[in-house]
Amino acid sequence: MAEKIIGIDLGTTNSVVAVMIGDEPVVIANQEGSRLTPSVVSWTKEKEILVGDPAKRRAILDPENTVYESKRFIGRKYEEVVEEGKRVSYRVVADEKGDASFDIVNLGRKVRPEEVGAQVLKKLKEAAEAYLGEKISKAVITVPAYFNERQRQATKDAGKLAGLEVLRILNEPTAAALAYGLDKKSDVKILVYDFGGGTFDVSILEGGEGVIEVKATAGDTHLGGANIDERIMEWLIEEFRRETGVDLKRDRTALQRLKEASEQAKKELSFKLETEINLPFITIDPSTNQPLHLQKRLTRARLEEMIRDLVDRTMDIVKKALEDARLRPQEIDDVVLVGGSTRIPLVQQKIRDFFGKEAHKGVNPDEVVAVGAAIQAGVLSGEVKEILLVDVTPLSLGVETYGGVMTVLIPRNTPIPYRKCETFTTASDYQTEVEVHVLQGERPMARDNKSLGKFYLTGIPPAPRGVPKIEVCFDIDVDGILHVTARDTGTGKEQSIRVQASSGLTQEEIEKMLKEAQLHEQEDKKKKELVEAKNQLDQHIYNLEKVLKESRDKIPGDVVSEGEKVLEEAKKVFASSQDVQEVRRVTEKVLETAGKVGGYLYQHTSQKPGEGGDVVEGKPM
Ligand code: AMP
């Protein structure tokens, strides 16, 4: 039997592991019997590592040594997250490479976010192994759609540290869409409303014929269930201060208990209309040395009042995503709920009011992303039969070639992963380096497209133009990362870069680029024709010039001077003409003259024109 591959939702607040058993995705409970594992790691003075619930319980008691929400820092440079670092209770510092790390006092060293992620992944891997009774070594892990290449790579590294080969990094909304079954529908648009513990994300996706396309994304990285817990906590602290005059903020143990009780009350109010928060012996009254107790009733209506602005903020973001996708609420076929905070009745009510229908209630919102990851894992292990093409390139990818033209290697809408190689050559004699300029877009001229990056392949042995063969390969992996390699086939020397194929482009920008390409189609076509005609002319000028120079003494003087005259005219046309017909006419003339000269040489020296000279292999760069 094929080895099982697990699907993991490595979340900001909680993580979940799932696996396909037969045709069914199954969420696996952890060692404590819980299907949700808090993404929290804590190190004790004895250097013991606690992961999940036991670690979460230490968050306020030992704030410096307990790392939560480490996902905010994975794959980030310290300078990018200075502000973010101020919001957490542990110390965020830069490591020797300038990457964000955590300074853990109890360990006496820095810990990278990958290591924290790895601890959570290891716990989930072990839970899966205990459940399945077999060793697990492969996984699919999900990340937010907006994660860049470094964040994705760091997530893969976390997997490796946990002893997992990460076969695929899957976008969270795509995973939710898979769990919903979007790949099996045609022409269906869904909106994924992901309201978790610390973040809020909206994605609009369209499915059809096995392809899932992300149409728009929007979000707020600091809006989640924790904000709601804080509101309840603040209310409790204020009420307690008013009643007893004691400030609970000064008592860490009290704060930890308040935090847990606030979250608990919030969750209960999703199912009940009223709840009681009961914290006996919450603190000691400093003036009387007597223990104090906290007891409060909280109603759902009161909670809703406290958090209405937070829920309204999520709806503003929904509106923005719809605007970006140019869709009206009625055009969304289903709203898929992700994240524990979507259980709040006020959230569901706002969605119902806005879209005019109930949100889709198929999969448990805490588990939907992990279930999607398990389905993808099942496809990779061969357990799930359908072929799922989950992503396509949104725009064409190519390189700049001679004359400023974009030469496409991978056309838009190509299902990924995909690999394509093409051979190019040099544009001038004795050129020892070529610039590989990677472009994205639909316009024929390089400058009208988006530049994704450039690099140089150096050390090409000097040779006439057109002789060196440079093989350029574009390789988009399943995670949407584009690897570009250029290799001089003569020497085997190579250079490469990696770029995010959809690097920083929003759906809006992609659409704008497509529109512009359409708008300029005719004029672009003309420009490209002219450049191509000129490139040809340039090549023939070069050939004629070379033959005249090398064989001057073997050709009668009048033929030489005729050749020179033609060359002079051709160079002028090459330099300044904007008329493709004129360029073609003069090219004919150059060819004719070359034929005359060549024919003459052939008769006298039995060397055919061009022989021993140029072989043009592909386009010059
Ligand atoms: P996630 O990041 O998706 O794991 O979501 C976790 C967040 O959902 C936490 O803030 C939880 O407190 C919250 N949550 C879980 N269950 C409920 C519930 N029944 N009602 C309200 N919030 C909940």
Boltz pocket constraint, residues with backbone or C-beta under 6 A from the ligand:
constraints:
  - pocket:
      binder: B
      contacts: [[A, 11], [A, 12], [A, 13], [A, 14], [A, 15], [A, 36], [A, 195], [A, 196], [A, 197], [A, 198], [A, 224], [A, 225], [A, 226], [A, 263], [A, 266], [A, 267], [A, 268], [A, 270], [A, 338], [A, 339], [A, 340], [A, 341], [A, 342], [A, 343], [A, 344], [A, 365], [A, 366]]
      max_distance: 6.0
